[in-house]
Each structure stands twice: as structure tokens, then as C-alpha cells.
Amino acid sequence: MPTNACQWFYDCEGCGTVLKPKPGDCCVYCSYGTVACPPIQAGDACCT
């Protein structure tokens, strides 16, 4: 995953739902992905 891969919103092409981060998460990868976003993996602040 690229280090700039954080996304605040994700528009699902399959169903049209717009995913937003869950409370306390900084991006959709942290909320719904199988791994956290690259800044979190690196031990940095999320999605700066």
C-alpha cells in the first residue's frame, strides 16, 4: 500500500454506499481494511 493511500471517504462502485471512518479512526483503511493505513503502520500520526 502506498504511503499516501489514506482516504477519508470511499465510494463503493458495487452498491453506491459512501464509507466514512468510524469514530476514533482517521481513514477508511483503519476502519474497514485488513491493515491500518501506512502512517499508523509506521508508528506516525494518522493521515497527516
mmCIF entry with sequence, helices, sheets and N, C-alpha, C, O atoms, coordinates in Angstrom:
data_MODEL
# 
_entry.id   MODEL 
# 
_entity.id                         1 
_entity.type                       polymer 
_entity.pdbx_number_of_molecules   1 
# 
_entity_poly.entity_id                      1 
_entity_poly.type                           'polypeptide(L)' 
_entity_poly.nstd_linkage                   no 
_entity_poly.nstd_monomer                   no 
_entity_poly.pdbx_seq_one_letter_code       MPTNACQWFYDCEGCGTVLKPKPGDCCVYCSYGTVACPPIQAGDACCT 
_entity_poly.pdbx_seq_one_letter_code_can   MPTNACQWFYDCEGCGTVLKPKPGDCCVYCSYGTVACPPIQAGDACCT 
_entity_poly.pdbx_strand_id                 A 
# 
loop_
_entity_poly_seq.entity_id 
_entity_poly_seq.num 
_entity_poly_seq.mon_id 
_entity_poly_seq.hetero 
1 1  MET n 
1 2  PRO n 
1 3  THR n 
1 4  ASN n 
1 5  ALA n 
1 6  CYS n 
1 7  GLN n 
1 8  TRP n 
1 9  PHE n 
1 10 TYR n 
1 11 ASP n 
1 12 CYS n 
1 13 GLU n 
1 14 GLY n 
1 15 CYS n 
1 16 GLY n 
1 17 THR n 
1 18 VAL n 
1 19 LEU n 
1 20 LYS n 
1 21 PRO n 
1 22 LYS n 
1 23 PRO n 
1 24 GLY n 
1 25 ASP n 
1 26 CYS n 
1 27 CYS n 
1 28 VAL n 
1 29 TYR n 
1 30 CYS n 
1 31 SER n 
1 32 TYR n 
1 33 GLY n 
1 34 THR n 
1 35 VAL n 
1 36 ALA n 
1 37 CYS n 
1 38 PRO n 
1 39 PRO n 
1 40 ILE n 
1 41 GLN n 
1 42 ALA n 
1 43 GLY n 
1 44 ASP n 
1 45 ALA n 
1 46 CYS n 
1 47 CYS n 
1 48 THR n 
# 
_struct_asym.id          A 
_struct_asym.entity_id   1 
# 
loop_
_struct_conf.conf_type_id 
_struct_conf.id 
_struct_conf.pdbx_PDB_helix_id 
_struct_conf.beg_label_comp_id 
_struct_conf.beg_label_asym_id 
_struct_conf.beg_label_seq_id 
_struct_conf.pdbx_beg_PDB_ins_code 
_struct_conf.end_label_comp_id 
_struct_conf.end_label_asym_id 
_struct_conf.end_label_seq_id 
_struct_conf.pdbx_end_PDB_ins_code 
_struct_conf.beg_auth_comp_id 
_struct_conf.beg_auth_asym_id 
_struct_conf.beg_auth_seq_id 
_struct_conf.end_auth_comp_id 
_struct_conf.end_auth_asym_id 
_struct_conf.end_auth_seq_id 
_struct_conf.pdbx_PDB_helix_class 
_struct_conf.details 
_struct_conf.pdbx_PDB_helix_length 
HELX_P HELX_P1 AA1 VAL A 28 ? TYR A 32 ? VAL A 28 TYR A 32 1 ? 5 
HELX_P HELX_P2 AA2 PRO A 38 ? GLN A 41 ? PRO A 38 GLN A 41 1 ? 4 
# 
_struct_conf_type.id          HELX_P 
_struct_conf_type.criteria    ? 
_struct_conf_type.reference   ? 
# 
_struct_sheet.id               AA1 
_struct_sheet.type             ? 
_struct_sheet.number_strands   2 
_struct_sheet.details          ? 
# 
_struct_sheet_order.sheet_id     AA1 
_struct_sheet_order.range_id_1   1 
_struct_sheet_order.range_id_2   2 
_struct_sheet_order.offset       ? 
_struct_sheet_order.sense        anti-parallel 
# 
loop_
_struct_sheet_range.sheet_id 
_struct_sheet_range.id 
_struct_sheet_range.beg_label_comp_id 
_struct_sheet_range.beg_label_asym_id 
_struct_sheet_range.beg_label_seq_id 
_struct_sheet_range.pdbx_beg_PDB_ins_code 
_struct_sheet_range.end_label_comp_id 
_struct_sheet_range.end_label_asym_id 
_struct_sheet_range.end_label_seq_id 
_struct_sheet_range.pdbx_end_PDB_ins_code 
_struct_sheet_range.beg_auth_comp_id 
_struct_sheet_range.beg_auth_asym_id 
_struct_sheet_range.beg_auth_seq_id 
_struct_sheet_range.end_auth_comp_id 
_struct_sheet_range.end_auth_asym_id 
_struct_sheet_range.end_auth_seq_id 
AA1 1 TYR A 10 ? ASP A 11 ? TYR A 10 ASP A 11 
AA1 2 VAL A 18 ? LEU A 19 ? VAL A 18 LEU A 19 
# 
loop_
_atom_site.group_PDB 
_atom_site.id 
_atom_site.type_symbol 
_atom_site.label_atom_id 
_atom_site.label_alt_id 
_atom_site.label_comp_id 
_atom_site.label_asym_id 
_atom_site.label_entity_id 
_atom_site.label_seq_id 
_atom_site.pdbx_PDB_ins_code 
_atom_site.Cartn_x 
_atom_site.Cartn_y 
_atom_site.Cartn_z 
_atom_site.occupancy 
_atom_site.B_iso_or_equiv 
_atom_site.pdbx_formal_charge 
_atom_site.auth_seq_id 
_atom_site.auth_comp_id 
_atom_site.auth_asym_id 
_atom_site.auth_atom_id 
_atom_site.pdbx_PDB_model_num 
ATOM 1   N N  . MET A 1 1  ? 0.844   -1.173 0.000  1.00 0.00 ? 1  MET A N  1 
ATOM 2   C CA . MET A 1 1  ? 0.000   0.000  0.000  1.00 0.00 ? 1  MET A CA 1 
ATOM 3   C C  . MET A 1 1  ? 0.893   1.241  0.000  1.00 0.00 ? 1  MET A C  1 
ATOM 4   O O  . MET A 1 1  ? 1.803   1.334  0.824  1.00 0.00 ? 1  MET A O  1 
ATOM 5   N N  . PRO A 1 2  ? 0.659   2.187  -0.895 1.00 0.00 ? 2  PRO A N  1 
ATOM 6   C CA . PRO A 1 2  ? 1.479   3.400  -0.915 1.00 0.00 ? 2  PRO A CA 1 
ATOM 7   C C  . PRO A 1 2  ? 1.346   4.185  0.382  1.00 0.00 ? 2  PRO A C  1 
ATOM 8   O O  . PRO A 1 2  ? 0.330   4.096  1.071  1.00 0.00 ? 2  PRO A O  1 
ATOM 9   N N  . THR A 1 3  ? 2.371   4.949  0.704  1.00 0.00 ? 3  THR A N  1 
ATOM 10  C CA . THR A 1 3  ? 2.341   5.698  1.963  1.00 0.00 ? 3  THR A CA 1 
ATOM 11  C C  . THR A 1 3  ? 1.342   6.846  1.943  1.00 0.00 ? 3  THR A C  1 
ATOM 12  O O  . THR A 1 3  ? 1.032   7.404  2.995  1.00 0.00 ? 3  THR A O  1 
ATOM 13  N N  . ASN A 1 4  ? 0.835   7.209  0.778  1.00 0.00 ? 4  ASN A N  1 
ATOM 14  C CA . ASN A 1 4  ? -0.161  8.274  0.702  1.00 0.00 ? 4  ASN A CA 1 
ATOM 15  C C  . ASN A 1 4  ? -1.548  7.711  0.392  1.00 0.00 ? 4  ASN A C  1 
ATOM 16  O O  . ASN A 1 4  ? -2.366  8.386  -0.233 1.00 0.00 ? 4  ASN A O  1 
ATOM 17  N N  . ALA A 1 5  ? -1.818  6.473  0.827  1.00 0.00 ? 5  ALA A N  1 
ATOM 18  C CA . ALA A 1 5  ? -3.047  5.783  0.461  1.00 0.00 ? 5  ALA A CA 1 
ATOM 19  C C  . ALA A 1 5  ? -4.234  6.100  1.358  1.00 0.00 ? 5  ALA A C  1 
ATOM 20  O O  . ALA A 1 5  ? -5.321  5.571  1.124  1.00 0.00 ? 5  ALA A O  1 
ATOM 21  N N  . CYS A 1 6  ? -4.075  6.930  2.361  1.00 0.00 ? 6  CYS A N  1 
ATOM 22  C CA . CYS A 1 6  ? -5.177  7.237  3.264  1.00 0.00 ? 6  CYS A CA 1 
ATOM 23  C C  . CYS A 1 6  ? -6.341  7.861  2.502  1.00 0.00 ? 6  CYS A C  1 
ATOM 24  O O  . CYS A 1 6  ? -6.145  8.681  1.605  1.00 0.00 ? 6  CYS A O  1 
ATOM 25  N N  . GLN A 1 7  ? -7.543  7.464  2.869  1.00 0.00 ? 7  GLN A N  1 
ATOM 26  C CA . GLN A 1 7  ? -8.741  8.021  2.255  1.00 0.00 ? 7  GLN A CA 1 
ATOM 27  C C  . GLN A 1 7  ? -9.744  8.351  3.347  1.00 0.00 ? 7  GLN A C  1 
ATOM 28  O O  . GLN A 1 7  ? -10.013 7.535  4.228  1.00 0.00 ? 7  GLN A O  1 
ATOM 29  N N  . TRP A 1 8  ? -10.290 9.550  3.278  1.00 0.00 ? 8  TRP A N  1 
ATOM 30  C CA . TRP A 1 8  ? -11.325 9.950  4.243  1.00 0.00 ? 8  TRP A CA 1 
ATOM 31  C C  . TRP A 1 8  ? -12.650 9.316  3.903  1.00 0.00 ? 8  TRP A C  1 
ATOM 32  O O  . TRP A 1 8  ? -13.418 8.969  4.800  1.00 0.00 ? 8  TRP A O  1 
ATOM 33  N N  . PHE A 1 9  ? -12.942 9.155  2.603  1.00 0.00 ? 9  PHE A N  1 
ATOM 34  C CA . PHE A 1 9  ? -14.194 8.571  2.149  1.00 0.00 ? 9  PHE A CA 1 
ATOM 35  C C  . PHE A 1 9  ? -13.904 7.572  1.042  1.00 0.00 ? 9  PHE A C  1 
ATOM 36  O O  . PHE A 1 9  ? -12.915 7.692  0.319  1.00 0.00 ? 9  PHE A O  1 
ATOM 37  N N  . TYR A 1 10 ? -14.781 6.585  0.922  1.00 0.00 ? 10 TYR A N  1 
ATOM 38  C CA . TYR A 1 10 ? -14.674 5.628  -0.169 1.00 0.00 ? 10 TYR A CA 1 
ATOM 39  C C  . TYR A 1 10 ? -16.062 5.406  -0.749 1.00 0.00 ? 10 TYR A C  1 
ATOM 40  O O  . TYR A 1 10 ? -16.983 5.027  -0.025 1.00 0.00 ? 10 TYR A O  1 
ATOM 41  N N  . ASP A 1 11 ? -16.219 5.635  -2.031 1.00 0.00 ? 11 ASP A N  1 
ATOM 42  C CA . ASP A 1 11 ? -17.484 5.462  -2.731 1.00 0.00 ? 11 ASP A CA 1 
ATOM 43  C C  . ASP A 1 11 ? -17.484 4.080  -3.376 1.00 0.00 ? 11 ASP A C  1 
ATOM 44  O O  . ASP A 1 11 ? -16.792 3.860  -4.370 1.00 0.00 ? 11 ASP A O  1 
ATOM 45  N N  . CYS A 1 12 ? -18.255 3.147  -2.820 1.00 0.00 ? 12 CYS A N  1 
ATOM 46  C CA . CYS A 1 12 ? -18.300 1.778  -3.318 1.00 0.00 ? 12 CYS A CA 1 
ATOM 47  C C  . CYS A 1 12 ? -18.961 1.738  -4.689 1.00 0.00 ? 12 CYS A C  1 
ATOM 48  O O  . CYS A 1 12 ? -20.115 2.139  -4.846 1.00 0.00 ? 12 CYS A O  1 
ATOM 49  N N  . GLU A 1 13 ? -18.222 1.252  -5.676 1.00 0.00 ? 13 GLU A N  1 
ATOM 50  C CA . GLU A 1 13 ? -18.751 1.167  -7.035 1.00 0.00 ? 13 GLU A CA 1 
ATOM 51  C C  . GLU A 1 13 ? -19.822 0.086  -7.151 1.00 0.00 ? 13 GLU A C  1 
ATOM 52  O O  . GLU A 1 13 ? -20.683 0.166  -8.028 1.00 0.00 ? 13 GLU A O  1 
ATOM 53  N N  . GLY A 1 14 ? -19.783 -0.916 -6.284 1.00 0.00 ? 14 GLY A N  1 
ATOM 54  C CA . GLY A 1 14 ? -20.737 -2.013 -6.348 1.00 0.00 ? 14 GLY A CA 1 
ATOM 55  C C  . GLY A 1 14 ? -22.132 -1.633 -5.873 1.00 0.00 ? 14 GLY A C  1 
ATOM 56  O O  . GLY A 1 14 ? -23.126 -1.948 -6.528 1.00 0.00 ? 14 GLY A O  1 
ATOM 57  N N  . CYS A 1 15 ? -22.203 -0.953 -4.728 1.00 0.00 ? 15 CYS A N  1 
ATOM 58  C CA . CYS A 1 15 ? -23.516 -0.649 -4.155 1.00 0.00 ? 15 CYS A CA 1 
ATOM 59  C C  . CYS A 1 15 ? -23.803 0.841  -4.027 1.00 0.00 ? 15 CYS A C  1 
ATOM 60  O O  . CYS A 1 15 ? -24.929 1.225  -3.712 1.00 0.00 ? 15 CYS A O  1 
ATOM 61  N N  . GLY A 1 16 ? -22.804 1.685  -4.266 1.00 0.00 ? 16 GLY A N  1 
ATOM 62  C CA . GLY A 1 16 ? -23.015 3.125  -4.194 1.00 0.00 ? 16 GLY A CA 1 
ATOM 63  C C  . GLY A 1 16 ? -22.927 3.703  -2.797 1.00 0.00 ? 16 GLY A C  1 
ATOM 64  O O  . GLY A 1 16 ? -23.130 4.905  -2.621 1.00 0.00 ? 16 GLY A O  1 
ATOM 65  N N  . THR A 1 17 ? -22.629 2.886  -1.797 1.00 0.00 ? 17 THR A N  1 
ATOM 66  C CA . THR A 1 17 ? -22.501 3.362  -0.429 1.00 0.00 ? 17 THR A CA 1 
ATOM 67  C C  . THR A 1 17 ? -21.212 4.152  -0.262 1.00 0.00 ? 17 THR A C  1 
ATOM 68  O O  . THR A 1 17 ? -20.168 3.766  -0.787 1.00 0.00 ? 17 THR A O  1 
ATOM 69  N N  . VAL A 1 18 ? -21.285 5.251  0.464  1.00 0.00 ? 18 VAL A N  1 
ATOM 70  C CA . VAL A 1 18 ? -20.093 6.038  0.777  1.00 0.00 ? 18 VAL A CA 1 
ATOM 71  C C  . VAL A 1 18 ? -19.651 5.655  2.187  1.00 0.00 ? 18 VAL A C  1 
ATOM 72  O O  . VAL A 1 18 ? -20.352 5.915  3.165  1.00 0.00 ? 18 VAL A O  1 
ATOM 73  N N  . LEU A 1 19 ? -18.477 5.035  2.271  1.00 0.00 ? 19 LEU A N  1 
ATOM 74  C CA . LEU A 1 19 ? -17.926 4.658  3.571  1.00 0.00 ? 19 LEU A CA 1 
ATOM 75  C C  . LEU A 1 19 ? -17.167 5.835  4.155  1.00 0.00 ? 19 LEU A C  1 
ATOM 76  O O  . LEU A 1 19 ? -16.444 6.539  3.451  1.00 0.00 ? 19 LEU A O  1 
ATOM 77  N N  . LYS A 1 20 ? -17.341 6.037  5.452  1.00 0.00 ? 20 LYS A N  1 
ATOM 78  C CA . LYS A 1 20 ? -16.630 7.070  6.196  1.00 0.00 ? 20 LYS A CA 1 
ATOM 79  C C  . LYS A 1 20 ? -15.923 6.392  7.354  1.00 0.00 ? 20 LYS A C  1 
ATOM 80  O O  . LYS A 1 20 ? -16.357 5.326  7.791  1.00 0.00 ? 20 LYS A O  1 
ATOM 81  N N  . PRO A 1 21 ? -14.848 6.977  7.865  1.00 0.00 ? 21 PRO A N  1 
ATOM 82  C CA . PRO A 1 21 ? -14.165 6.368  9.008  1.00 0.00 ? 21 PRO A CA 1 
ATOM 83  C C  . PRO A 1 21 ? -15.092 6.255  10.212 1.00 0.00 ? 21 PRO A C  1 
ATOM 84  O O  . PRO A 1 21 ? -15.931 7.124  10.448 1.00 0.00 ? 21 PRO A O  1 
ATOM 85  N N  . LYS A 1 22 ? -14.932 5.179  10.965 1.00 0.00 ? 22 LYS A N  1 
ATOM 86  C CA . LYS A 1 22 ? -15.674 5.018  12.214 1.00 0.00 ? 22 LYS A CA 1 
ATOM 87  C C  . LYS A 1 22 ? -15.126 6.005  13.242 1.00 0.00 ? 22 LYS A C  1 
ATOM 88  O O  . LYS A 1 22 ? -13.981 6.441  13.119 1.00 0.00 ? 22 LYS A O  1 
ATOM 89  N N  . PRO A 1 23 ? -15.919 6.365  14.254 1.00 0.00 ? 23 PRO A N  1 
ATOM 90  C CA . PRO A 1 23 ? -15.431 7.289  15.282 1.00 0.00 ? 23 PRO A CA 1 
ATOM 91  C C  . PRO A 1 23 ? -14.115 6.799  15.893 1.00 0.00 ? 23 PRO A C  1 
ATOM 92  O O  . PRO A 1 23 ? -13.996 5.639  16.287 1.00 0.00 ? 23 PRO A O  1 
ATOM 93  N N  . GLY A 1 24 ? -13.150 7.683  15.965 1.00 0.00 ? 24 GLY A N  1 
ATOM 94  C CA . GLY A 1 24 ? -11.842 7.349  16.515 1.00 0.00 ? 24 GLY A CA 1 
ATOM 95  C C  . GLY A 1 24 ? -10.831 6.897  15.471 1.00 0.00 ? 24 GLY A C  1 
ATOM 96  O O  . GLY A 1 24 ? -9.636  6.835  15.759 1.00 0.00 ? 24 GLY A O  1 
ATOM 97  N N  . ASP A 1 25 ? -11.289 6.580  14.266 1.00 0.00 ? 25 ASP A N  1 
ATOM 98  C CA . ASP A 1 25 ? -10.387 6.191  13.185 1.00 0.00 ? 25 ASP A CA 1 
ATOM 99  C C  . ASP A 1 25 ? -10.148 7.383  12.280 1.00 0.00 ? 25 ASP A C  1 
ATOM 100 O O  . ASP A 1 25 ? -10.978 8.289  12.201 1.00 0.00 ? 25 ASP A O  1 
ATOM 101 N N  . CYS A 1 26 ? -9.015  7.381  11.597 1.00 0.00 ? 26 CYS A N  1 
ATOM 102 C CA . CYS A 1 26 ? -8.668  8.543  10.782 1.00 0.00 ? 26 CYS A CA 1 
ATOM 103 C C  . CYS A 1 26 ? -8.995  8.369  9.311  1.00 0.00 ? 26 CYS A C  1 
ATOM 104 O O  . CYS A 1 26 ? -9.098  9.355  8.582  1.00 0.00 ? 26 CYS A O  1 
ATOM 105 N N  . CYS A 1 27 ? -9.162  7.113  8.854  1.00 0.00 ? 27 CYS A N  1 
ATOM 106 C CA . CYS A 1 27 ? -9.465  6.914  7.444  1.00 0.00 ? 27 CYS A CA 1 
ATOM 107 C C  . CYS A 1 27 ? -10.197 5.589  7.262  1.00 0.00 ? 27 CYS A C  1 
ATOM 108 O O  . CYS A 1 27 ? -10.276 4.784  8.191  1.00 0.00 ? 27 CYS A O  1 
ATOM 109 N N  . VAL A 1 28 ? -10.725 5.368  6.078  1.00 0.00 ? 28 VAL A N  1 
ATOM 110 C CA . VAL A 1 28 ? -11.492 4.144  5.835  1.00 0.00 ? 28 VAL A CA 1 
ATOM 111 C C  . VAL A 1 28 ? -10.630 2.888  5.908  1.00 0.00 ? 28 VAL A C  1 
ATOM 112 O O  . VAL A 1 28 ? -11.143 1.816  6.228  1.00 0.00 ? 28 VAL A O  1 
ATOM 113 N N  . TYR A 1 29 ? -9.334  2.994  5.619  1.00 0.00 ? 29 TYR A N  1 
ATOM 114 C CA . TYR A 1 29 ? -8.467  1.817  5.748  1.00 0.00 ? 29 TYR A CA 1 
ATOM 115 C C  . TYR A 1 29 ? -8.378  1.359  7.197  1.00 0.00 ? 29 TYR A C  1 
ATOM 116 O O  . TYR A 1 29 ? -8.376  0.160  7.474  1.00 0.00 ? 29 TYR A O  1 
ATOM 117 N N  . CYS A 1 30 ? -8.306  2.311  8.117  1.00 0.00 ? 30 CYS A N  1 
ATOM 118 C CA . CYS A 1 30 ? -8.229  1.954  9.539  1.00 0.00 ? 30 CYS A CA 1 
ATOM 119 C C  . CYS A 1 30 ? -9.549  1.345  10.022 1.00 0.00 ? 30 CYS A C  1 
ATOM 120 O O  . CYS A 1 30 ? -9.551  0.478  10.896 1.00 0.00 ? 30 CYS A O  1 
ATOM 121 N N  . SER A 1 31 ? -10.663 1.798  9.457  1.00 0.00 ? 31 SER A N  1 
ATOM 122 C CA . SER A 1 31 ? -11.974 1.300  9.878  1.00 0.00 ? 31 SER A CA 1 
ATOM 123 C C  . SER A 1 31 ? -12.361 -0.018 9.222  1.00 0.00 ? 31 SER A C  1 
ATOM 124 O O  . SER A 1 31 ? -12.918 -0.892 9.886  1.00 0.00 ? 31 SER A O  1 
ATOM 125 N N  . TYR A 1 32 ? -12.081 -0.179 7.942  1.00 0.00 ? 32 TYR A N  1 
ATOM 126 C CA . TYR A 1 32 ? -12.611 -1.313 7.194  1.00 0.00 ? 32 TYR A CA 1 
ATOM 127 C C  . TYR A 1 32 ? -11.559 -2.198 6.542  1.00 0.00 ? 32 TYR A C  1 
ATOM 128 O O  . TYR A 1 32 ? -11.886 -3.292 6.082  1.00 0.00 ? 32 TYR A O  1 
ATOM 129 N N  . GLY A 1 33 ? -10.320 -1.762 6.491  1.00 0.00 ? 33 GLY A N  1 
ATOM 130 C CA . GLY A 1 33 ? -9.278  -2.548 5.837  1.00 0.00 ? 33 GLY A CA 1 
ATOM 131 C C  . GLY A 1 33 ? -8.768  -3.674 6.704  1.00 0.00 ? 33 GLY A C  1 
ATOM 132 O O  . GLY A 1 33 ? -9.040  -3.726 7.904  1.00 0.00 ? 33 GLY A O  1 
ATOM 133 N N  . THR A 1 34 ? -8.029  -4.572 6.089  1.00 0.00 ? 34 THR A N  1 
ATOM 134 C CA . THR A 1 34 ? -7.437  -5.673 6.842  1.00 0.00 ? 34 THR A CA 1 
ATOM 135 C C  . THR A 1 34 ? -6.158  -5.228 7.555  1.00 0.00 ? 34 THR A C  1 
ATOM 136 O O  . THR A 1 34 ? -5.688  -5.902 8.472  1.00 0.00 ? 34 THR A O  1 
ATOM 137 N N  . VAL A 1 35 ? -5.600  -4.094 7.134  1.00 0.00 ? 35 VAL A N  1 
ATOM 138 C CA . VAL A 1 35 ? -4.455  -3.495 7.799  1.00 0.00 ? 35 VAL A CA 1 
ATOM 139 C C  . VAL A 1 35 ? -4.705  -1.997 7.940  1.00 0.00 ? 35 VAL A C  1 
ATOM 140 O O  . VAL A 1 35 ? -5.438  -1.404 7.148  1.00 0.00 ? 35 VAL A O  1 
ATOM 141 N N  . ALA A 1 36 ? -4.104  -1.405 8.928  1.00 0.00 ? 36 ALA A N  1 
ATOM 142 C CA . ALA A 1 36 ? -4.251  0.043  9.124  1.00 0.00 ? 36 ALA A CA 1 
ATOM 143 C C  . ALA A 1 36 ? -3.509  0.806  8.035  1.00 0.00 ? 36 ALA A C  1 
ATOM 144 O O  . ALA A 1 36 ? -2.699  0.227  7.310  1.00 0.00 ? 36 ALA A O  1 
ATOM 145 N N  . CYS A 1 37 ? -3.781  2.103  7.917  1.00 0.00 ? 37 CYS A N  1 
ATOM 146 C CA . CYS A 1 37 ? -3.135  2.924  6.899  1.00 0.00 ? 37 CYS A CA 1 
ATOM 147 C C  . CYS A 1 37 ? -1.624  3.011  7.148  1.00 0.00 ? 37 CYS A C  1 
ATOM 148 O O  . CYS A 1 37 ? -1.179  2.786  8.273  1.00 0.00 ? 37 CYS A O  1 
ATOM 149 N N  . PRO A 1 38 ? -0.843  3.327  6.135  1.00 0.00 ? 38 PRO A N  1 
ATOM 150 C CA . PRO A 1 38 ? 0.620   3.330  6.252  1.00 0.00 ? 38 PRO A CA 1 
ATOM 151 C C  . PRO A 1 38 ? 1.176   4.197  7.385  1.00 0.00 ? 38 PRO A C  1 
ATOM 152 O O  . PRO A 1 38 ? 2.102   3.743  8.059  1.00 0.00 ? 38 PRO A O  1 
ATOM 153 N N  . PRO A 1 39 ? 0.672   5.428  7.647  1.00 0.00 ? 39 PRO A N  1 
ATOM 154 C CA . PRO A 1 39 ? 1.230   6.178  8.758  1.00 0.00 ? 39 PRO A CA 1 
ATOM 155 C C  . PRO A 1 39 ? 1.075   5.464  10.109 1.00 0.00 ? 39 PRO A C  1 
ATOM 156 O O  . PRO A 1 39 ? 1.983   5.500  10.940 1.00 0.00 ? 39 PRO A O  1 
ATOM 157 N N  . ILE A 1 40 ? -0.062  4.825  10.319 1.00 0.00 ? 40 ILE A N  1 
ATOM 158 C CA . ILE A 1 40 ? -0.269  4.083  11.565 1.00 0.00 ? 40 ILE A CA 1 
ATOM 159 C C  . ILE A 1 40 ? 0.687   2.887  11.630 1.00 0.00 ? 40 ILE A C  1 
ATOM 160 O O  . ILE A 1 40 ? 1.245   2.602  12.690 1.00 0.00 ? 40 ILE A O  1 
ATOM 161 N N  . GLN A 1 41 ? 0.878   2.191  10.516 1.00 0.00 ? 41 GLN A N  1 
ATOM 162 C CA . GLN A 1 41 ? 1.807   1.056  10.489 1.00 0.00 ? 41 GLN A CA 1 
ATOM 163 C C  . GLN A 1 41 ? 3.227   1.515  10.811 1.00 0.00 ? 41 GLN A C  1 
ATOM 164 O O  . GLN A 1 41 ? 3.992   0.776  11.431 1.00 0.00 ? 41 GLN A O  1 
ATOM 165 N N  . ALA A 1 42 ? 3.584   2.736  10.394 1.00 0.00 ? 42 ALA A N  1 
ATOM 166 C CA . ALA A 1 42 ? 4.916   3.258  10.626 1.00 0.00 ? 42 ALA A CA 1 
ATOM 167 C C  . ALA A 1 42 ? 5.077   3.844  12.028 1.00 0.00 ? 42 ALA A C  1 
ATOM 168 O O  . ALA A 1 42 ? 6.174   4.243  12.418 1.00 0.00 ? 42 ALA A O  1 
ATOM 169 N N  . GLY A 1 43 ? 3.958   3.893  12.796 1.00 0.00 ? 43 GLY A N  1 
ATOM 170 C CA . GLY A 1 43 ? 4.018   4.439  14.140 1.00 0.00 ? 43 GLY A CA 1 
ATOM 171 C C  . GLY A 1 43 ? 3.889   5.946  14.181 1.00 0.00 ? 43 GLY A C  1 
ATOM 172 O O  . GLY A 1 43 ? 4.176   6.569  15.203 1.00 0.00 ? 43 GLY A O  1 
ATOM 173 N N  . ASP A 1 44 ? 3.453   6.545  13.066 1.00 0.00 ? 44 ASP A N  1 
ATOM 174 C CA . ASP A 1 44 ? 3.284   8.002  12.983 1.00 0.00 ? 44 ASP A CA 1 
ATOM 175 C C  . ASP A 1 44 ? 1.833   8.383  13.226 1.00 0.00 ? 44 ASP A C  1 
ATOM 176 O O  . ASP A 1 44 ? 0.972   7.520  13.398 1.00 0.00 ? 44 ASP A O  1 
ATOM 177 N N  . ALA A 1 45 ? 1.574   9.680  13.238 1.00 0.00 ? 45 ALA A N  1 
ATOM 178 C CA . ALA A 1 45 ? 0.211   10.172 13.332 1.00 0.00 ? 45 ALA A CA 1 
ATOM 179 C C  . ALA A 1 45 ? -0.535  9.766  12.064 1.00 0.00 ? 45 ALA A C  1 
ATOM 180 O O  . ALA A 1 45 ? 0.062   9.621  10.997 1.00 0.00 ? 45 ALA A O  1 
ATOM 181 N N  . CYS A 1 46 ? -1.810  9.589  12.194 1.00 0.00 ? 46 CYS A N  1 
ATOM 182 C CA . CYS A 1 46 ? -2.604  9.098  11.078 1.00 0.00 ? 46 CYS A CA 1 
ATOM 183 C C  . CYS A 1 46 ? -2.907  10.190 10.065 1.00 0.00 ? 46 CYS A C  1 
ATOM 184 O O  . CYS A 1 46 ? -3.321  11.290 10.429 1.00 0.00 ? 46 CYS A O  1 
ATOM 185 N N  . CYS A 1 47 ? -2.698  9.880  8.799  1.00 0.00 ? 47 CYS A N  1 
ATOM 186 C CA . CYS A 1 47 ? -3.149  10.690 7.662  1.00 0.00 ? 47 CYS A CA 1 
ATOM 187 C C  . CYS A 1 47 ? -2.864  12.172 7.828  1.00 0.00 ? 47 CYS A C  1 
ATOM 188 O O  . CYS A 1 47 ? -3.775  12.994 7.729  1.00 0.00 ? 47 CYS A O  1 
ATOM 189 N N  . THR A 1 48 ? -1.644  12.510 8.072  1.00 0.00 ? 48 THR A N  1 
ATOM 190 C CA . THR A 1 48 ? -1.306  13.933 8.245  1.00 0.00 ? 48 THR A CA 1 
ATOM 191 C C  . THR A 1 48 ? -1.222  14.647 6.946  1.00 0.00 ? 48 THR A C  1 
ATOM 192 O O  . THR A 1 48 ? -0.947  15.847 6.918  1.00 0.00 ? 48 THR A O  1 
# 
